Amino acid sequence: MQQVEGIKFPSFPGFNLNEATDVLLKRDFDQHRLMGTSHPFLEKNGLGHLVPFDDERFELWTQSLHFGAEGRFNTVHAASNLKVGGGLDDVWLNTKTNQIHIVDYKSTSQKTDGRPITLEGEWKAAYKRQMDFYVWVMSRLGLDVSSIGYFLYVDGDRFKDKIFLGENEANMSFKVTLIAYETDISWVERTLVSIRNTLHKKRRPPHHPACEHGSFIEAARPNP
């Protein structure tokens, strides 16, 4: 509907707080990227062999809104004739294997105290697919990319017994979780071909029963 028919779906407010934590995390890791050192958080968790990847292309890879431009994080898939890509949060170099790891920053604030953060759940399947896809794109750029990706979660702690609002500023504490994920890129190329075939259909295919857009359109249809 968007790519073929030019239908624009209703917009919604941006996730400004999530974006802010992404900016702050990248700023912290950029300091170690310049020095070629590991972050104390990684060292404390036995991962001092991981250092932020320093490459002249890195800043271009983070610009998701311009992924189609020269030098950005994209590739052309010949079988589907699609240029595909995205924007990375971070890349870490494994000094033991000389491979690189794709890193995705995530922000949340869980409503249950003490509950561990996992990659289970329907919507988190999309996070894993994105990581699979980014590893596939990176491998096509000629870099030795590990099949292990990392999700770095910062979890706003609403249960901490600590004053939030001070005289001049408010401070929230965040718990941090690092999740290693073994990617699976076996589905990517056949899915791109399926996307191409869908885009070339003469008629719009039906919405999946779980598609919120389809449910909204059906509910908003006037009664006969």
MIZAVEX-359939 format. One record per residue: residue number from 1; x, y, z of N, C-alpha, C in turn. Coordinates in steps of 0.001 Angstrom, whole numbers, plus 500000, padded with zeros to 6 digits. Example, Ala and Ser with C-alpha at 12.3 -4.5 7.8 and 13.67 -1.06 7.14 Angstrom:
2
+-----+--------+---------+--------+---------+----------+--------+--------+---------+--------+
: num : n.east : n.north :   n.up : ca.east : ca.north :  ca.up : c.east : c.north :   c.up :
+-----+--------+---------+--------+---------+----------+--------+--------+---------+--------+
:   1 : 513190 :  494310 : 507800 :  512300 :   495500 : 507800 : 513200 :  496700 : 507800 :
:   2 : 512850 :  497750 : 507080 :  513670 :   498940 : 507140 : 512900 :  500030 : 507870 :
+-----+--------+---------+--------+---------+----------+--------+--------+---------+--------+
This chain:
224
+-----+--------+---------+--------+---------+----------+--------+--------+---------+--------+
: num : n.east : n.north :   n.up : ca.east : ca.north :  ca.up : c.east : c.north :   c.up :
+-----+--------+---------+--------+---------+----------+--------+--------+---------+--------+
:   1 : 500824 :  498793 : 500000 :  500000 :   500000 : 500000 : 500860 :  501260 : 500000 :
:   2 : 501962 :  501223 : 500724 :  502848 :   502392 : 500758 : 503700 :  502478 : 499497 :
:   3 : 504354 :  501375 : 499141 :  505345 :   501409 : 498072 : 504724 :  501441 : 496680 :
:   4 : 503588 :  500780 : 496495 :  502978 :   500680 : 495167 : 501868 :  501715 : 494985 :
:   5 : 500972 :  501815 : 495970 :  499809 :   502685 : 495835 : 500032 :  504085 : 496397 :
:   6 : 501130 :  504285 : 497119 :  501431 :   505611 : 497665 : 500535 :  506038 : 498802 :
:   7 : 499963 :  505066 : 499528 :  499079 :   505380 : 500646 : 499927 :  505618 : 501889 :
:   8 : 499772 :  506766 : 502509 :  500515 :   507080 : 503720 : 499671 :  506749 : 504945 :
:   9 : 500232 :  505942 : 505819 :  499515 :   505576 : 507032 : 499596 :  506722 : 508045 :
:  10 : 498643 :  506796 : 508976 :  498683 :   507868 : 509991 : 499993 :  507817 : 510777 :
:  11 : 500552 :  508981 : 511043 :  501801 :   509044 : 511789 : 501517 :  508995 : 513284 :
:  12 : 502563 :  508766 : 514074 :  502429 :   508765 : 515524 : 503662 :  509444 : 516104 :
:  13 : 503570 :  509931 : 517346 :  504706 :   510652 : 517925 : 505958 :  509788 : 517978 :
:  14 : 507107 :  510430 : 517857 :  508363 :   509713 : 517926 : 508687 :  509281 : 519345 :
:  15 : 509592 :  508317 : 519470 :  510010 :   507812 : 520775 : 511226 :  508618 : 521225 :
:  16 : 510979 :  509835 : 521706 :  512080 :   510747 : 522003 : 512971 :  510264 : 523144 :
:  17 : 512369 :  509658 : 524176 :  513184 :   509163 : 525279 : 514059 :  507997 : 524837 :
:  18 : 513498 :  507105 : 524013 :  514300 :   505998 : 523483 : 515432 :  506517 : 522619 :
:  19 : 515126 :  507521 : 521816 :  516158 :   508107 : 520967 : 517265 :  508734 : 521818 :
:  20 : 516884 :  509348 : 522933 :  517872 :   509978 : 523799 : 518828 :  508952 : 524398 :
:  21 : 518306 :  507792 : 524829 :  519196 :   506777 : 525387 : 520124 :  506222 : 524313 :
:  22 : 519624 :  506110 : 523080 :  520496 :   505678 : 521972 : 521648 :  506654 : 521782 :
:  23 : 521338 :  507948 : 521795 :  522364 :   508975 : 521610 : 523399 :  508907 : 522726 :
:  24 : 522935 :  508746 : 523971 :  523848 :   508713 : 525107 : 524730 :  507456 : 525083 :
:  25 : 524143 :  506325 : 524731 :  524935 :   505095 : 524647 : 526003 :  505211 : 523563 :
:  26 : 525611 :  505721 : 522414 :  526581 :   505860 : 521325 : 527686 :  506836 : 521717 :
:  27 : 527345 :  507906 : 522421 :  528346 :   508881 : 522835 : 529376 :  508241 : 523767 :
:  28 : 528883 :  507403 : 524686 :  529796 :   506721 : 525598 : 530739 :  505782 : 524835 :
:  29 : 530175 :  505001 : 523919 :  531002 :   504051 : 523181 : 531925 :  504759 : 522186 :
:  30 : 531504 :  505917 : 521684 :  532364 :   506671 : 520769 : 533659 :  507115 : 521445 :
:  31 : 533602 :  507417 : 522746 :  534819 :   507800 : 523460 : 535835 :  506664 : 523432 :
:  32 : 535368 :  505447 : 523608 :  536270 :   504288 : 523575 : 536628 :  503906 : 522131 :
:  33 : 535755 :  504259 : 521191 :  536073 :   504009 : 519784 : 537305 :  504813 : 519384 :
:  34 : 537367 :  506061 : 519838 :  538499 :   506927 : 519522 : 539789 :  506441 : 520178 :
:  35 : 539661 :  505874 : 521395 :  540845 :   505422 : 522122 : 541234 :  503982 : 521805 :
:  36 : 540327 :  503252 : 521147 :  540607 :   501854 : 520846 : 540546 :  500966 : 522071 :
:  37 : 539713 :  501333 : 523039 :  539619 :   500576 : 524291 : 538220 :  500000 : 524459 :
:  38 : 538130 :  498994 : 525331 :  536837 :   498417 : 525656 : 536136 :  499295 : 526682 :
:  39 : 534816 :  499181 : 526750 :  534045 :   499939 : 527739 : 534096 :  499205 : 529077 :
:  40 : 534175 :  499923 : 530207 :  534185 :   499272 : 531520 : 533021 :  498310 : 531733 :
:  41 : 531843 :  498605 : 531162 :  530703 :   497697 : 531284 : 531033 :  496347 : 530654 :
:  42 : 531657 :  496365 : 529484 :  532020 :   495117 : 528815 : 533101 :  494384 : 529602 :
:  43 : 534075 :  495112 : 530094 :  535141 :   494494 : 530874 : 534587 :  493811 : 532128 :
:  44 : 533669 :  494472 : 532804 :  533089 :   493915 : 534026 : 532323 :  492632 : 533740 :
:  45 : 531783 :  492501 : 532538 :  531001 :   491325 : 532153 : 531819 :  490297 : 531394 :
:  46 : 533159 :  490383 : 531523 :  534035 :   489391 : 530912 : 534160 :  489518 : 529406 :
:  47 : 533851 :  490699 : 528866 :  533886 :   490909 : 527416 : 534847 :  492027 : 527046 :
:  48 : 535952 :  492114 : 527796 :  536929 :   493160 : 527526 : 537617 :  493031 : 526196 :
:  49 : 537439 :  491877 : 525519 :  538021 :   491685 : 524182 : 537168 :  492336 : 523091 :
:  50 : 536013 :  492901 : 523476 :  535160 :   493614 : 522516 : 535415 :  495106 : 522634 :
:  51 : 535741 :  495746 : 521512 :  535971 :   497193 : 521496 : 535108 :  497807 : 520395 :
:  52 : 534619 :  499025 : 520582 :  533832 :   499683 : 519536 : 534631 :  499751 : 518233 :
:  53 : 534010 :  499339 : 517144 :  534658 :   499247 : 515839 : 534904 :  500638 : 515276 :
:  54 : 536149 :  500902 : 514908 :  536528 :   502210 : 514359 : 536766 :  502062 : 512868 :
:  55 : 535877 :  502611 : 512083 :  535957 :   502501 : 510625 : 535434 :  503800 : 510022 :
:  56 : 536023 :  504246 : 508942 :  535631 :   505530 : 508342 : 534198 :  505512 : 507837 :
:  57 : 533630 :  504323 : 507638 :  532258 :   504208 : 507141 : 531225 :  504159 : 508263 :
:  58 : 531681 :  504038 : 509512 :  530754 :   503754 : 510606 : 529644 :  504799 : 510723 :
:  59 : 529985 :  506083 : 510704 :  528964 :   507118 : 510860 : 527934 :  507060 : 509738 :
:  60 : 528356 :  506708 : 508526 :  527405 :   506566 : 507424 : 526467 :  505388 : 507676 :
:  61 : 526986 :  504335 : 508265 :  526164 :   503152 : 508540 : 525057 :  503449 : 509544 :
:  62 : 525234 :  504468 : 510375 :  524228 :   504768 : 511403 : 523082 :  505634 : 510878 :
:  63 : 523153 :  506094 : 509634 :  522180 :   507047 : 509101 : 521078 :  506305 : 508349 :
:  64 : 520101 :  505826 : 509105 :  519059 :   504977 : 508534 : 518174 :  505718 : 507544 :
:  65 : 517966 :  507014 : 507748 :  517060 :   507753 : 506866 : 517668 :  508004 : 505489 :
:  66 : 518958 :  507739 : 505340 :  519629 :   507941 : 504054 : 520314 :  506662 : 503598 :
:  67 : 519681 :  505503 : 503899 :  520364 :   504236 : 503656 : 520648 :  503985 : 502175 :
:  68 : 519897 :  504601 : 501274 :  520087 :   504347 : 499857 : 521249 :  505093 : 499244 :
:  69 : 521830 :  506050 : 499964 :  522900 :   506873 : 499405 : 524237 :  506136 : 499420 :
:  70 : 525187 :  506706 : 498710 :  526520 :   506122 : 498570 : 527180 :  505939 : 499931 :
:  71 : 527741 :  504743 : 500164 :  528494 :   504470 : 501373 : 527653 :  504127 : 502581 :
:  72 : 526320 :  504196 : 502469 :  525471 :   503868 : 503603 : 525352 :  502356 : 503746 :
:  73 : 524631 :  501949 : 504780 :  524517 :   500525 : 505089 : 523431 :  499914 : 504211 :
:  74 : 523830 :  499522 : 502999 :  522870 :   498962 : 502059 : 523558 :  498018 : 501093 :
:  75 : 522751 :  497252 : 500388 :  523260 :   496345 : 499366 : 522160 :  496116 : 498343 :
:  76 : 522551 :  495769 : 497121 :  521588 :   495437 : 496069 : 521525 :  493920 : 495947 :
:  77 : 520327 :  493382 : 496100 :  520106 :   491945 : 495976 : 519690 :  491647 : 494545 :
:  78 : 520575 :  491000 : 493799 :  520366 :   490827 : 492359 : 519096 :  490032 : 492040 :
:  79 : 518823 :  488980 : 492780 :  517686 :   488113 : 492463 : 516352 :  488833 : 492563 :
:  80 : 516254 :  489816 : 493444 :  515013 :   490571 : 493606 : 515111 :  491975 : 493013 :
:  81 : 516317 :  492409 : 492676 :  516588 :   493759 : 492184 : 516129 :  494808 : 493196 :
:  82 : 516322 :  494513 : 494488 :  515961 :   495439 : 495547 : 517231 :  495969 : 496214 :
:  83 : 517266 :  497275 : 496444 :  518311 :   497847 : 497296 : 517747 :  497910 : 498704 :
:  84 : 518413 :  497243 : 499619 :  517908 :   497117 : 500985 : 519011 :  497477 : 501968 :
:  85 : 518613 :  497926 : 503130 :  519586 :   498300 : 504142 : 518884 :  498866 : 505352 :
:  86 : 519603 :  499708 : 506097 :  519039 :   500290 : 507306 : 520048 :  501178 : 507995 :
:  87 : 519950 :  501247 : 509307 :  520880 :   502053 : 510096 : 521277 :  501309 : 511351 :
:  88 : 522571 :  501223 : 511597 :  523080 :   500491 : 512748 : 523156 :  501384 : 513981 :
:  89 : 523007 :  500771 : 515159 :  523268 :   501485 : 516405 : 524753 :  501451 : 516731 :
:  90 : 525359 :  500266 : 516624 :  526776 :   500156 : 516934 : 527343 :  498881 : 516329 :
:  91 : 528669 :  498844 : 516280 :  529419 :   497673 : 515828 : 530606 :  497513 : 516762 :
:  92 : 530825 :  496285 : 517256 :  531961 :   496011 : 518133 : 532920 :  495047 : 517446 :
:  93 : 534201 :  495280 : 517650 :  535246 :   494410 : 517096 : 535674 :  493410 : 518161 :
:  94 : 535702 :  492144 : 517783 :  536175 :   491078 : 518657 : 537681 :  490914 : 518426 :
:  95 : 538484 :  491351 : 519381 :  539938 :   491330 : 519186 : 540509 :  489920 : 519257 :
:  96 : 539711 :  488937 : 519699 :  540172 :   487545 : 519713 : 539989 :  486881 : 518354 :
:  97 : 538872 :  487173 : 517697 :  538562 :   486518 : 516422 : 538747 :  487441 : 515221 :
:  98 : 538869 :  488730 : 515483 :  538949 :   489773 : 514446 : 537652 :  489879 : 513642 :
:  99 : 536578 :  489326 : 514189 :  535266 :   489493 : 513581 : 534575 :  490699 : 514207 :
: 100 : 533538 :  491184 : 513538 :  532748 :   492273 : 514101 : 531370 :  491754 : 514495 :
: 101 : 530779 :  492414 : 515483 :  529457 :   492055 : 515989 : 528515 :  493239 : 515807 :
: 102 : 527318 :  492985 : 515272 :  526288 :   494013 : 515172 : 525661 :  494199 : 516555 :
: 103 : 525434 :  495458 : 516938 :  524877 :   495780 : 518258 : 523631 :  496640 : 518079 :
: 104 : 522578 :  496291 : 518791 :  521333 :   497055 : 518730 : 521002 :  497545 : 520133 :
: 105 : 520839 :  498871 : 520280 :  520450 :   499451 : 521563 : 518931 :  499358 : 521714 :
: 106 : 518478 :  499020 : 522914 :  517052 :   498983 : 523208 : 516789 :  499670 : 524539 :
: 107 : 515650 :  500364 : 524634 :  515247 :   501038 : 525863 : 513862 :  500567 : 526266 :
: 108 : 513659 :  500400 : 527568 :  512356 :   499990 : 528068 : 512231 :  500435 : 529517 :
: 109 : 511072 :  500200 : 530100 :  510870 :   500376 : 531535 : 509837 :  499348 : 531952 :
: 110 : 510329 :  498243 : 532464 :  509448 :   497127 : 532789 : 508552 :  497455 : 533980 :
: 111 : 507342 :  496926 : 533922 :  506358 :   497191 : 534968 : 506394 :  496149 : 536081 :
: 112 : 507237 :  495131 : 535916 :  507373 :   494088 : 536931 : 508786 :  494114 : 537476 :
: 113 : 508954 :  494290 : 538761 :  510267 :   494388 : 539381 : 510965 :  493031 : 539393 :
: 114 : 512240 :  493013 : 538985 :  513041 :   491799 : 539043 : 512856 :  490853 : 537881 :
: 115 : 511978 :  491153 : 536967 :  511756 :   490274 : 535816 : 512900 :  490434 : 534822 :
: 116 : 513558 :  489339 : 534436 :  514683 :   489465 : 533503 : 514206 :  489833 : 532102 :
: 117 : 515032 :  490568 : 531386 :  514727 :   490926 : 530001 : 515178 :  489790 : 529087 :
: 118 : 514293 :  489359 : 528214 :  514607 :   488296 : 527255 : 514200 :  488750 : 525854 :
: 119 : 514438 :  487875 : 524890 :  514021 :   488139 : 523515 : 512764 :  487357 : 523158 :
: 120 : 512043 :  486912 : 524190 :  510802 :   486187 : 523959 : 509659 :  487180 : 523749 :
: 121 : 508671 :  486769 : 522978 :  507508 :   487625 : 522734 : 507340 :  487906 : 521255 :
: 122 : 506083 :  488116 : 520866 :  505759 :   488275 : 519443 : 506469 :  489469 : 518818 :
: 123 : 506445 :  490636 : 519504 :  507036 :   491820 : 518888 : 508554 :  491749 : 518869 :
: 124 : 509143 :  490992 : 519813 :  510599 :   490881 : 519839 : 511125 :  489968 : 518728 :
: 125 : 510233 :  489194 : 518117 :  510644 :   488414 : 516954 : 511109 :  489352 : 515838 :
: 126 : 510502 :  490542 : 515771 :  510914 :   491534 : 514773 : 512316 :  492044 : 515070 :
: 127 : 512672 :  492178 : 516363 :  514030 :   492586 : 516720 : 515045 :  491568 : 516206 :
: 128 : 514718 :  490284 : 516379 :  515627 :   489230 : 515946 : 515736 :  489189 : 514424 :
: 129 : 514620 :  489387 : 513736 :  514673 :   489417 : 512267 : 515538 :  490580 : 511785 :
: 130 : 515415 :  491725 : 512444 :  516233 :   492871 : 512063 : 517717 :  492555 : 512242 :
: 131 : 518076 :  491921 : 513347 :  519468 :   491554 : 513580 : 519950 :  490547 : 512527 :
: 132 : 519117 :  489551 : 512213 :  519454 :   488603 : 511147 : 519770 :  489348 : 509854 :
: 133 : 518875 :  490249 : 509516 :  518992 :   490997 : 508262 : 520256 :  491850 : 508239 :
: 134 : 520563 :  492533 : 509344 :  521745 :   493394 : 509377 : 523031 :  492585 : 509259 :
: 135 : 523065 :  491396 : 509867 :  524234 :   490532 : 509717 : 524382 :  490112 : 508259 :
: 136 : 523271 :  489821 : 507594 :  523307 :   489441 : 506179 : 523830 :  490592 : 505328 :
: 137 : 523327 :  491810 : 505568 :  523806 :   492971 : 504807 : 525297 :  493187 : 505040 :
: 138 : 525721 :  493127 : 506285 :  527132 :   493361 : 506595 : 528030 :  492338 : 505906 :
: 139 : 527588 :  491092 : 505851 :  528402 :   490069 : 505189 : 528567 :  490371 : 503706 :
: 140 : 527573 :  491015 : 503094 :  527648 :   491360 : 501677 : 528529 :  492586 : 501423 :
: 141 : 528856 :  493307 : 502506 :  529761 :   494447 : 502370 : 531221 :  494019 : 502451 :
: 142 : 531430 :  492698 : 502571 :  532794 :   492184 : 502532 : 533500 :  492144 : 503865 :
: 143 : 532775 :  492355 : 504979 :  533399 :   492314 : 506288 : 533155 :  490964 : 506952 :
: 144 : 534084 :  490569 : 507784 :  533966 :   489307 : 508506 : 533089 :  489548 : 509724 :
: 145 : 531806 :  489287 : 509557 :  530835 :   489577 : 510613 : 530466 :  488289 : 511329 :
: 146 : 530418 :  488352 : 512651 :  530053 :   487199 : 513457 : 528554 :  486932 : 513353 :
: 147 : 528180 :  485673 : 513510 :  526759 :   485324 : 513556 : 526136 :  485711 : 514893 :
: 148 : 526970 :  486093 : 515864 :  526467 :   486533 : 517172 : 526261 :  488039 : 517158 :
: 149 : 525036 :  488470 : 517406 :  524731 :   489883 : 517568 : 524410 :  490157 : 519031 :
: 150 : 524444 :  491420 : 519404 :  524184 :   491789 : 520795 : 523062 :  492822 : 520881 :
: 151 : 522158 :  492604 : 521849 :  521139 :   493587 : 522200 : 521524 :  494179 : 523549 :
: 152 : 521747 :  495487 : 523573 :  522098 :   496185 : 524810 : 520862 :  496926 : 525301 :
: 153 : 520256 :  496415 : 526368 :  519026 :   496978 : 526928 : 519333 :  497881 : 528115 :
: 154 : 518742 :  499076 : 528129 :  518709 :   499904 : 529330 : 517247 :  499972 : 529781 :
: 155 : 517036 :  499636 : 531061 :  515691 :   499461 : 531604 : 515449 :  500493 : 532695 :
: 156 : 514628 :  501495 : 532402 :  514310 :   502532 : 533378 : 513701 :  501937 : 534638 :
: 157 : 514370 :  502119 : 535768 :  513976 :   501466 : 537018 : 512968 :  502324 : 537772 :
: 158 : 511703 :  501935 : 537687 :  510622 :   502665 : 538378 : 510421 :  502170 : 539811 :
: 159 : 511191 :  501155 : 540221 :  511022 :   500580 : 541551 : 512133 :  501000 : 542518 :
: 160 : 513154 :  501652 : 542025 :  514296 :   502001 : 542863 : 513890 :  503013 : 543933 :
: 161 : 514304 :  502742 : 545166 :  513975 :   503623 : 546288 : 514969 :  504784 : 546312 :
: 162 : 514743 :  505700 : 545417 :  515654 :   506828 : 545243 : 514852 :  508030 : 544770 :
: 163 : 515194 :  509206 : 545267 :  514475 :   510420 : 544864 : 514671 :  510666 : 543371 :
: 164 : 513584 :  510851 : 542676 :  513618 :   511099 : 541237 : 513804 :  512589 : 540927 :
: 165 : 513003 :  513421 : 541583 :  513019 :   514851 : 541307 : 513869 :  515584 : 542349 :
: 166 : 514946 :  516204 : 541876 :  515779 :   517011 : 542747 : 515429 :  518478 : 542634 :
: 167 : 516267 :  519326 : 543199 :  515998 :   520760 : 543166 : 516101 :  521337 : 541772 :
: 168 : 517032 :  520817 : 540968 :  517280 :   521404 : 539650 : 517095 :  520424 : 538496 :
: 169 : 517050 :  519121 : 538792 :  516925 :   518155 : 537711 : 516324 :  516870 : 538244 :
: 170 : 515843 :  516054 : 537309 :  515298 :   514745 : 537659 : 516240 :  513668 : 537120 :
: 171 : 516420 :  512616 : 537887 :  517347 :   511554 : 537492 : 516684 :  510190 : 537615 :
: 172 : 516722 :  509437 : 536532 :  516208 :   508069 : 536532 : 517386 :  507104 : 536435 :
: 173 : 517332 :  506037 : 537221 :  518344 :   504991 : 537148 : 517906 :  503947 : 536120 :
: 174 : 518880 :  503363 : 535440 :  518601 :   502337 : 534441 : 519390 :  501072 : 534768 :
: 175 : 518688 :  499953 : 534758 :  519376 :   498665 : 534825 : 519813 :  498297 : 533408 :
: 176 : 520912 :  497581 : 533304 :  521485 :   497273 : 531997 : 521540 :  495755 : 531802 :
: 177 : 521121 :  495302 : 530626 :  521174 :   493882 : 530267 : 521782 :  493749 : 528874 :
: 178 : 522745 :  492848 : 528736 :  523339 :   492561 : 527435 : 522959 :  491142 : 527037 :
: 179 : 522312 :  491011 : 525883 :  521839 :   489703 : 525412 : 522563 :  489340 : 524128 :
: 180 : 523249 :  488201 : 524142 :  523874 :   487667 : 522928 : 522829 :  486858 : 522155 :
: 181 : 522813 :  487021 : 520846 :  521798 :   486361 : 520015 : 522470 :  485715 : 518809 :
: 182 : 522217 :  484433 : 518606 :  522733 :   483688 : 517452 : 521801 :  483917 : 516274 :
: 183 : 522288 :  484597 : 515259 :  521435 :   484983 : 514139 : 521201 :  483829 : 513159 :
: 184 : 520162 :  483978 : 512369 :  519807 :   483017 : 511320 : 519492 :  483816 : 510063 :
: 185 : 520348 :  483742 : 509066 :  520144 :   484514 : 507839 : 519550 :  483669 : 506710 :
: 186 : 519172 :  482417 : 507014 :  518718 :   481505 : 505960 : 517438 :  481981 : 505274 :
: 187 : 516640 :  482798 : 505960 :  515338 :   483200 : 505425 : 515403 :  484470 : 504574 :
: 188 : 516509 :  485213 : 504645 :  516541 :   486576 : 504117 : 516347 :  486630 : 502608 :
: 189 : 517120 :  485883 : 501852 :  517081 :   486032 : 500396 : 515747 :  485579 : 499798 :
: 190 : 515206 :  484475 : 500298 :  513915 :   484033 : 499753 : 512801 :  485012 : 500119 :
: 191 : 512948 :  485689 : 501268 :  511951 :   486682 : 501664 : 512028 :  487917 : 500783 :
: 192 : 513242 :  488321 : 500399 :  513376 :   489455 : 499492 : 512734 :  489148 : 498135 :
: 193 : 512894 :  487931 : 497657 :  512248 :   487534 : 496402 : 510731 :  487564 : 496566 :
: 194 : 510234 :  487112 : 497716 :  508798 :   487146 : 497981 : 508289 :  488582 : 498018 :
: 195 : 509075 :  489488 : 498613 :  508696 :   490902 : 498643 : 508604 :  491457 : 497229 :
: 196 : 509605 :  491127 : 496399 :  509580 :   491589 : 495004 : 508330 :  491090 : 494292 :
: 197 : 508008 :  489821 : 494482 :  506832 :   489253 : 493818 : 505546 :  489942 : 494290 :
: 198 : 505479 :  490265 : 495576 :  504298 :   490949 : 496105 : 504160 :  492345 : 495511 :
: 199 : 505294 :  493054 : 495399 :  505258 :   494408 : 494843 : 504825 :  494429 : 493381 :
: 200 : 505009 :  493313 : 492690 :  504648 :   493248 : 491267 : 503247 :  492686 : 491029 :
: 201 : 502541 :  492368 : 492095 :  501172 :   491870 : 491912 : 500275 :  492981 : 491365 :
: 202 : 499285 :  492614 : 490580 :  498368 :   493598 : 490010 : 497331 :  494062 : 491037 :
: 203 : 497073 :  493208 : 492024 :  496105 :   493577 : 493051 : 496740 :  493408 : 494427 :
: 204 : 496300 :  494225 : 495339 :  496805 :   494179 : 496702 : 496437 :  492840 : 497348 :
: 205 : 497408 :  492140 : 497937 :  497078 :   490887 : 498629 : 496326 :  491175 : 499917 :
: 206 : 495606 :  490177 : 500456 :  494860 :   490410 : 501704 : 495808 :  490630 : 502883 :
: 207 : 495327 :  491356 : 503877 :  496109 :   491561 : 505091 : 496168 :  490272 : 505901 :
: 208 : 497269 :  490092 : 506592 :  497386 :   488977 : 507524 : 496410 :  489221 : 508677 :
: 209 : 495804 :  488171 : 509237 :  494849 :   488366 : 510339 : 495431 :  489154 : 511515 :
: 210 : 496752 :  489093 : 511714 :  497364 :   489805 : 512841 : 497758 :  491237 : 512489 :
: 211 : 497530 :  491660 : 511250 :  497934 :   492998 : 510816 : 496983 :  494051 : 511389 :
: 212 : 497529 :  494982 : 512165 :  496693 :   496008 : 512783 : 496089 :  496946 : 511746 :
: 213 : 496840 :  497220 : 510679 :  496310 :   498095 : 509628 : 495083 :  497452 : 508974 :
: 214 : 495187 :  496156 : 508689 :  494067 :   495456 : 508073 : 492850 :  495429 : 508974 :
: 215 : 493091 :  495214 : 510277 :  491974 :   495192 : 511237 : 491296 :  496555 : 511311 :
: 216 : 492103 :  497622 : 511278 :  491546 :   498975 : 511334 : 490714 :  499271 : 510085 :
: 217 : 491256 :  498920 : 508918 :  490536 :   499189 : 507666 : 489206 :  498441 : 507648 :
: 218 : 489225 :  497184 : 508108 :  488013 :   496379 : 508101 : 486981 :  496959 : 509073 :
: 219 : 487440 :  497384 : 510261 :  486520 :   497940 : 511263 : 485947 :  499272 : 510842 :
: 220 : 486724 :  500039 : 510060 :  486291 :   501372 : 509641 : 485432 :  501336 : 508371 :
: 221 : 485307 :  500150 : 507771 :  484515 :   500055 : 506534 : 483054 :  500346 : 506844 :
: 222 : 482407 :  501212 : 506050 :  480987 :   501536 : 506345 : 480084 :  500321 : 506195 :
: 223 : 479034 :  500296 : 507001 :  478076 :   499198 : 506939 : 477338 :  499226 : 505600 :
: 224 : 477014 :  498066 : 505042 :  476298 :   498040 : 503741 : 474882 :  498571 : 503905 :
+-----+--------+---------+--------+---------+----------+--------+--------+---------+--------+
